Amino acid sequence: LDANNRFCFLQWTTDDTSHTTSHCMQQQTTNIKPDMSNAPEEVSLPSLFYSAGSTTKHITDDEIRQIVHQFLESLGPREDVMLLPPDFTRFHSQAGKISRFICEYYNFIQCQQDSKNEVCEEPHEKKPKVSKSECHPEITILPALGTHHPMTEQQIKTMFGSELAEKDNAFLVHDWRKDVDLIGYVPKEMVEHATNGMVSKPWPAQLNKHVWSRRLHDPKKQPHKSLILSIGQVVPHEVMGMANFNKNLFVGVGGVEAINLSHFIGAVHGMEKMMGRANNPLRSILNYASEHFLQRELDLWYILTVMGADEDTGEIVMRGLYIGNDIQCYNLACDLSLQVNFTMLEKEPKKIIVHLDEDEFHSTWLGNKSVYRTRMAIADDGELIVLAPGVRQFGEDDEIDKLIRAHGYIGTPSILKAMENSDDLKRNLSAVAHLIHGSSEGRFSITYCPGHLSKEEIESVGFKYSNLHEMEELYNVKHLKDGWNTVMVNGLEEEVYFISNPALGLWAVQDRFEESNVESSSLEENYGTVTVDTNQDQTSSDKSGGVGGWAKPPL
């Protein structure tokens, strides 16, 4: 806010591929505080309300609260507000905190003191105080679970605060099996393009019925349209390229058929051509559904964050905040996330060591983020060593575990061939996607060092095996730093690249990342003619949490 109570739209673009940072700032100002006494019932705002961020910026809690409250004030009064934050697996997105600030503004809860002793009744003296809303709307919070288990009471309390957790009927649970409406179809031609002709049917846009019903309201009982706020973090993602935006709707609160098919589309299109790219065929499918269904029917706004680690303290801080109702705010967040969360290496590591936290990763279903996030960095014929003290199973439930044990991580052509003859795989396209994602396609070797699986079990699914304790002696994670390390192995110096948590980023080398932008030959040329019958009823697997999801949330 400037001295005249106008918002300043600040946008930084940062180029640090050579480890140098330059800032190019472009500023616009617009009056976004209308006189509500004479305003029409529905206030028209710019599609991009707020945009600020850089690789070094730290947006404080006080600033977040001021921005969010000013945004809500500019929207005008509401009688019904629905929040769509992520679940506990995205705790560091700060979506829980933002949800609390929204509820404070609408008088749904009292202002709370934050961990940094910031109190909303006492804002920073240099910043204007934003008054609370005069209305008291109904507030509903629907965590975007996707295929995850419902949040526990303790998770809700930790993420959203005690007062919200204790509110009666404030939280709804998304059931991706039963709670969805079919709101339209994306043309089959887009699906054919995304799957190189493997799937020839429209993509079903499915949405939680409680969200979709918000498009309707009786003006006599509810003068203003229901407000829907989708809140979450933008970060590189193995299935969608970049997480969030309409993924929070069509996957986070979507249905079985759409979710399974979207994961399969991402897999067969090629993970290397997806990760770290905001524009890709799967995202185009979701964007079509947004433009033709969501934007026409819902008063839907996105509050997107970009989070990064402070190099000095290791604390996860907010580097960017973007608020808008169309794809522009998402694209800006993606631009910054690639600077904050994407590590471009100058050379290909011959050996990458990945450590999986014992409490966080207990299956290859989860632990294979070590494969997804490093595959564009590692050299041909290189070795990925996964130190996995907590891994005790392959799948997150018995059905998926059996499928992985039966088929293994044996590469795209073999899995697609197996799918032709397996009804179980046809009904579990997310499992097919996971098996494709988890293979190196023979380009590099994957050595798993599990705490609780045998050599025979690991080798039966296509991985190499090494004893965990022996490998931990060679590569002591207490002495390794994230990035390049020189270690002594059997009396010889060895250069390795160490990653302490693969879920926090994406790693690549420039040549391989650019190479993956080039259109490859068709799947028919690479793997033979394969078609997929998606008329099979798609099934959901308890605890699996989507491809690379969490059964047990990180601490």
NUDREN-634780 format. One record per residue (C-alpha): residue in one letter; x, y, z. Coordinates in steps of 0.001 Angstrom, whole numbers, plus 500000, padded with zeros to 6 digits. Example, Ala and Ser with C-alpha at 12.3 -4.5 7.8 and 13.67 -1.06 7.14 Angstrom:
2
A512300495500507800
S513670498940507140
//
This chain:
555
L500000500000500000
D501226503456499196
A500476506644501081
N497161507005499236
N496045503533500290
R496600502101496818
F498156498721496194
C501424498612494311
F501739495606491988
L505354494510492219
Q506860491844490011
W510449490669490070
T512016488385487476
T515212486709488563
D517883484958486552
D520267483044488793
T521263480159486546
S524859481373486784
H524506481989490526
T524114485713490010
T520882487553490668
S519506490516488809
H516223492253489559
C514018493780486880
M511075495416488629
Q507999496576486827
Q505431498502488859
Q501828499366488296
T499396500969490694
T495662500747490759
N493064501868493217
I491643498719494780
K489810500207497735
P486426501245496358
D483850503102498363
M481655500184499354
S478778502399500406
N477963503155496752
A479333499990495189
P477200497518493261
E476471494149494767
E479313492451492892
V482604494364492860
S484711494045489706
L488442493747490361
P491445493225488082
S491997489528487329
L495457489902488904
F494895491540492260
Y498337491138493814
S501741489933492621
A504986490183494578
G508035488009494973
S511728487393494408
T514327484776495275
T515441486835498273
K512133488320499428
H510673487323502791
I506978488158503102
T506176488360506802
D503006487237508547
D502013490836509140
E502357491610505440
I500394488504504464
R497555489468506782
Q497422493038505455
I497379491876501832
V494709489231502386
H492472491529504425
Q492727494313501831
F491849491816499106
L488764490587500966
E487664494127501758
S487836494981498066
L485578492046497193
G482763493499499259
P480319491762501594
R479555488048501344
E477126485680503019
D478913482436502103
V482659481752501792
M484331478423500994
L488084477829501453
L490004475156499533
P493401474800501224
P495680471751500819
D495910469073503495
F498697468538506006
T501073467167503369
R501503470782502212
F501820472250505687
H504718474516504671
S502589476230502005
Q501294478536504790
A497780477859503497
G496691477100507049
K497854480482508253
I496241482275505305
S492982480421505995
R493128481650509565
F493674485245508443
I490617484962506170
C488493483639509023
E489704486446511281
Y488652489053508745
Y485157487589508455
N484729487462512263
F484593483664512189
I487364483409514790
Q489154485860517043
C492491487316515998
Q495263485099517292
Q498827485785518290
D501237484173515863
S504451482367516611
K506435485555515946
N504385487575518447
E502501489417515744
V498935490326516719
C496415491396514113
E494921494005516480
E498354495642516597
P499724495778513049
H503131497209512295
E503051500926512972
K504182501763509442
K501383499809507790
P497736500818507596
K495363498854509741
V492718497033507741
S489407496919509550
K487455493701509796
S484451492948507674
E481081494087508956
C479494490876507690
H479569487446509311
P479370484924506456
E479076481189506743
I482575479731506347
T483239476226505058
I486734474737504776
L487212471839502370
P490825470579502388
A491888469490498896
L492680465905499849
G492745464428496371
T493129460742497172
H494615461313500620
H493148460233503925
P491063462823505820
M493037465110508087
T493150464120511737
E491986466464514478
Q495586467025515499
Q496644467857511939
I493794470363511626
K494773471932514941
T498451472146513975
M497804473574510510
F494799475856511094
G494985476687514791
S493010475574517826
E490034477900517424
L489288476844513852
A489815473197514768
E487195473492517489
K484558475114515268
D481530472859514767
N480976471714511181
A483586474105509773
F485553471380507986
L484223469093505273
V485954465914504109
H486369465383500361
D485455461878499231
W486845461383495735
R484654458299495272
K481224459680496119
D481205463459496594
V481746464588492997
D479653465946490163
L480501465652486495
I480554469272485334
G481614468800481708
Y484049467191479291
V487310468272477671
P487391467303473963
K488932463930473190
E491308465543470684
M493175467187473542
V493448463839475336
E494630462147472140
H497340464782471748
A498461464453475362
T498664460639475167
N500008460355471602
G496770458642470582
M496756456062473366
V493525457400474881
S490698458533472640
K487911459779474863
P486979463101476470
W488472463934479854
P485741464143482499
A485907467296484601
Q484769466218488067
L484358468510491049
N483261468159494637
K479501468699494759
H479766471192497625
V482026473382495491
W479932473092492337
S476692473900494173
R478176477318495037
R477429478483491491
L473764478792492490
H472248481166495016
D468864482686495771
P469317486483495702
K466412486912498126
K468138484767500773
Q471759485356499728
P472265488702497953
H475858488019496907
K477348485071495105
S479294482533497149
L483022483249497288
I485461480358496735
L489117480831497681
S491638478227496496
I494820478500498554
G498114476694498065
Q501755476499497058
V503230476445493551
V506180474044493281
P507592471693490599
H505493468534490331
E506123465202488641
V502577464726487305
M501340468257486556
G504646469937485772
M503963472628488365
A501577472129491257
N498434474058492214
F496101476474490402
N493256474407488869
K494933471166489986
N493674472113493451
L490140471886492035
F490190469047489494
V492577466796491436
G492440468141494990
V488628468013495091
G488109465928491960
G486918462390491285
V488390458939490693
E488101458797486918
A489541462258486302
I492381461841488812
N493502458420487581
L493327459458483941
S495224462699484586
H498054460824486319
F498199458372483439
I498267461185480867
G501194462774482698
A503096459497482763
V502699458521479123
H503426462041477903
G506779461757479643
M507842462963483065
E510909464744481716
K508661466766479409
M506341467642482304
M508362468527485391
G509049472195485913
R506820473300483035
A503692475340483597
N502574474727480012
N502064471103479005
P499261469020477423
L497842467864480762
R497719471380482139
S496051472488478893
I493289469964479575
L492711471406483035
N492927474958481706
Y490218474175479139
A487975472897481936
S488698476012484002
E487874478425481204
H484721476637480066
F483261475585483411
L484837477142486511
Q485377480720485367
R481904480924483851
E480053479586486858
L482005480256490065
D483318483326491849
L486678481631492304
W489952483303493356
Y493397481790493835
I495818482728496609
L499145481166495621
T502417481067497532
V506017480294496618
M508070478948499520
G511808478535499849
A514431477762502459
D516453480550504021
E520080479703503240
D521306480915506626
T518692479448508956
G517094476675506896
E513667478121507785
I510960477795505127
V509872481346504241
M507436482888501789
R509246484200498717
G506174485099496673
L502442485757497014
Y500001485943494101
I496253486602494108
G494072486411491008
N491146484680489333
D492775483402486155
I495976481812484904
Q498077484986485083
C498750484748488819
Y499671481073488405
N502128481780485600
L503843484456487668
A504096482090490630
C505546479387488370
D508197481791487086
L509357482477490624
S509073478868491804
L511451477742489069
Q513985480196490478
V513396479208494106
N512672475465493926
F514527474313490804
T518269473593490995
M520029473688487632
L523372471914487883
E526404472833485804
K527331469189485237
E525710465758485494
P526429463853488706
K527680460333488145
K526384459415491576
I523518460960493521
I522853460056497148
V519298460694498355
H518280460351501988
L514656459533502850
D513582460599506324
E512670457518508360
D509415458964509688
E508336460499506410
F509049457833503752
H508056454244504454
S507298452890500968
T508726453105497466
W505388454660496489
L506494457682498514
G510251457264498320
N510390457260494548
K510370461039494651
S514101460355494800
V513765459017491240
Y511281461570489908
R513084464683491083
T516641463703490064
R516132461946486735
M516904465067484668
A520187465590486519
I521911462215486732
A524381461158484031
D523862458275481618
D524987455040483300
G525097456932486585
E523868455571489905
L521126456808492196
I521578455500495742
V518500455799497951
L519154455569501698
A515734454545502970
P515765453522506649
G511971453727506973
V510975451877503796
R509163448648504637
Q506777448156501711
F506196449083498076
G502593450314497963
E500624452237500524
D497940449572500696
D497724445832499988
E496255446168496489
I498855448610495196
D501628446698496954
K500591443523495122
L500521445314491768
I504024446696492281
R505355443300493370
A503664441622490409
H504910444000487708
G507838446009489074
Y509506449194487892
I510465447692484548
G510057450604482149
T507314452156480063
P507081449611477193
S506850446607479523
I504298448248481817
L502116449337478900
K502272445821477504
A501381444357480896
M498432446749481162
E496929445341477968
N496587441971479704
S495761443102483242
D492326444304484283
D493780445274487663
L496183447710486008
K493465449051483703
R491345449837486748
N494270451535488518
L495765453982486036
S497395455888488897
A499323452710489717
V500363452409486070
A501596456001486199
H503548455284489363
L505255452236487849
I506250454283484798
H507498457179486910
G509594454906489121
S511683453428486303
S514943454889485022
E514046453415481600
G517469451771481704
R519354455080481484
F520828454922485008
S520775452428487861
I518708452757491035
T520081451199494216
Y517659451016497135
C518989450593500665
P515813449904502667
G515544449451506387
H512899446738506247
L512807445051502812
S514996442136501777
K517461441911498908
E515137439496497116
E512162441849497429
I514035444886496127
E515556443045493181
S512212441466492283
V510798444903491308
G513772445905489179
F515956447863491601
K519470447055492789
Y519975446376496495
S522628447428499004
N522779446970502737
L521617450137504466
H524120450076507332
E527068449457505012
M526044452286502713
E525457454647505636
E529036454022506724
L530280454938503247
Y527941457920502902
N527306459353506364
V524405461762505994
K525469463574509166
H528660464645507421
L527217465352503955
K525889468736502905
D523220469279500278
G524961469547496927
W528431468430495855
N530604466445498268
T533941464665498042
V534028461480500111
M536554458702500662
V535253455325499490
N537565452329499895
G540551454639500092
L539669456597496947
E538153460050496577
E534686460081495048
E532528463039494034
V528846462642494861
Y525792464888494890
F523719464694498075
I520006465504498524
S518623465399502057
N514940465560501048
P513808465028497435
A510323466433498103
L511689469970498453
G512763470592494884
L513701469512491374
W517208468978489989
A518370468987486360
V521209469907484042
Q520624472505481355
D521210470235478346
R518848467515479539
F516158469997480536
E516302471701477148
E516489468345475360
S513247467292476999
N511548470336475465
V512065468870472003
E509155466834470677
S510169463184470800
S509047460437468459
S505644458966469104
L505005456205471616
E503996453965468742
E507495454336467263
N509164453755470619
Y506966451074472146
G504668449746469440
T500948450332469115
V499241450497472486
T495691451617473174
V494005452062476514
D490407451180477272
T489482453764479884
N485890452573480013
Q487075450301482814
D485674451526486117
Q488525453289487877
T489155452201491444
S490670454073494358
S493174452561496724
D492958453495500371
K496067455182501783
S497816455521498428
G497507459263498421
G497941459700494688
V501203459278492838
G503966460176495236
G501447461172497892
W501656460693501616
A499917458102503749
K501556459442506880
P501973463225506816
P505485464589507392
L506183465779510908
//
